[in-house]
């Protein structure tokens, strides 16, 4: 009986593997952001190795993600908010927005993502909205991005969205550092659509396997 249960568990585990819809890990620069920045917030200020202030543009079309799909975006790694040896590593403060293109305007622009598109947020902390803690440390530049949302989150991809744009949320960026930072993305719509037929077929196979094993067990030697 124990062998039968073990084999049944294996079949169910395989079903779970088939029904998953992971799209991968996407690195994010610790200085990269789509928020407006003060003019003196530049890489040369601290000379952090590999400094890049460009946010991460994830090409949804190349991943097969379509409008109406439900995707889960999870923050991964840690972030130091100041340049110093042995700095304190915090959970990453990341935000995201959908865009119809991969254009990012200069840091002083109030609307750096001209192609930003609103999305339906199912889980998470919701829209970033007005957060004075994110206003630029030097000069107090307001950094509100109306359609940007906090990560981690589960969202529905809006019509016209070709890119998911991910960046750090902070009031100053040039002094940030990290050894590992990014997001994982899973297409839950793919998982759901695959799970239905796969689960049914696997369950039939599991029941048939159990019946065969039981038949063999009861058959005379």
N, C-alpha and C positions, 0 to 999 in steps of 0.2 A: 504493500500500500504506500509505503514511504517513497519508493521509486516512482510510482504513478504520480504522486503529488509533486515530486521534484520535476518530472517531465512536464507536467501541466504548468508549473510555475515558469519553466524555461520558455514554453510557448507564449505565455502571457508577457514575459519580459521582451521577447522578440517583437510582439505586437507594439509595445511601447516604443521600441527603437524605430520601427517602421513609421509610426504616426508622428514622430517629432519633426519640427520644421525649423531647425536652426539655420541662420544665415551667416553666422560667423562673428568673429571679434574684430572690432575696428578701433585702432589706436587714436587717441586724442592728445594733441600737444598740451602740456600744462599751461602754456601761455596763450593757446588758441582760443579765440572767442568771436562771437558775432555781435556782442554788445559794443556800443560806442565806447571809445577810450580817450583819455586826455592825450594831448600831443607829445608830452614828455614820457609817456608810458611806452617805451620802445626797448627792443632787445639789447641795444648797446648800453643801456643804463646799468645792467647787472652782468652782462656777458655770460649768461647761463649757457652751458654747452648745448648745442642743438636747438637753441631757442627758435620757435616759430609761432607767430601770433595769428596764424590762419586757422580757422575752425575746420573740422572734419566734414567733408561732403561725401555722403554715402549715396551712391548711384542706385536708386531703387529699381530702375528698369533693368539694369544688368543683373540684378538679383532675382528678377521675376516677380517683384512685388507690384501689385496692381491697386488702383483706387478701390476703396471698399474693403481691402484686406485689413485684418486686425493684427498688429504687430506689438510685441513686448520688447521694450528697450531697457536694458539694465546697466547701471554704472558699475564699472569694475576697476579695482586698483585703489590707489591712495594719492594724496596731493599735499605738498608743502606749500604754504601760502607766503613764504618769505625765503630769501636766499641766505642760507647759513648752514654750516656743517652740522650734521646730526639734528636736522630740523624735525619738528613734530609732524608726523604724517596723519592727516585727517581723511575721513571718507570723502570721496570726490564730490564736489558741488558742480554738477553738470546740468546744462539745459539743452533744449533742442527745438527746432522748428522745421516745418516742411517748406520747400521752395520749388518754384517751377524752373529754376536754373541754378547754376553754380557761381553766380556773381556775388562778390562781397565788395562793398564800397570802402573807401578809406576810413580809418578809425574815428575820425571826428564827425562823420555823418550820423545823424540821429537815427536814420533808417538804413542800416548797413545791408540789410537783406531786402532788396527791392522786389524780389519775387516771392516773398513769404506768403504762405497760405494757411488759414486757420484749420485746425483739426479737431475731431471729437476725441476727448480724453476720457477713457473709461476708468482707469485706476491711476493713482499717484497723487501728487500734491496740487496738480492743476496748472493753470497759467501763472507765469511769473508776475505779470502785471507790474504795478508800482511797488518797488522794493528799494527804499532809500539806502539800504545796506549795500546795494550794488551800484549806486551812483559813483562816478569816477572819483577816486581818492583825491586827486589833484584837480581842483577847479569845480568839483561837484556836478559834472556833466550828467544829466539824467539819462539813464540807460534803459528805460522801459521799451520792451519789444512786445507789442500787443498780442501777437500770436505765439510767442515762445512759451514753452512749458518746462516744468522741472522734471528731472530724471531721478529715479527710475519711473517708468510709466508704461501703461498699455493704451494704445491709441488706434483709431481707425484712420487709415491713409486717405487724405482728401483727394478729390478730383483735381487733376492738373499737377500733382506733386511728383516731380521727377527726382528730387533729392531730399534726404533727411540730413539736416545740418546740426552738428553737435559741437558745443563749445563749453569752456569753463565759465562759471558764474563767480565774479569777484569784482572788487572795486579798483584793483591794480593787478596787472598780469605779468609784467616783465620779470618780476622776482619769484615767480612760481617755479617749482621744480617737482619732478616725479620720476621714479624708475619704472613705473607701470601704470598706465592710465588709458581708459577707453570704455567702449560699450559693447555689449553683446546684443544681437537682434534676432528675434525668433518670429517667424510668420505663423501666427496661431490659426489663420485661415487654412493654410496648407495642412497643418497638423489635423485640424478638424475634418477636412475633406478626405484626407488619406485614412484617418482613423476609422471612419464609418465602414467602408468596404473591407478594409484590412482586418478590423476587429471581428466583423461577422465571419469572414473566411477563416480566421484563426480560431475562433470559438468552435466553428463546425469541425475544423481539423482536430482541435483539442478533444472535443467530445468523442469524435471517431477514434482518436488514439486511445482515449480512456476505455472505450468499449472494446477495442481490440485487445488491449492489455488485460482487461477483465476476462475476456473470452479465453485468452491463452491461459490465464491463471486458473480458470475453472475447468479447462479441458483436461481429460484424463491423460495420465502419463503414458 
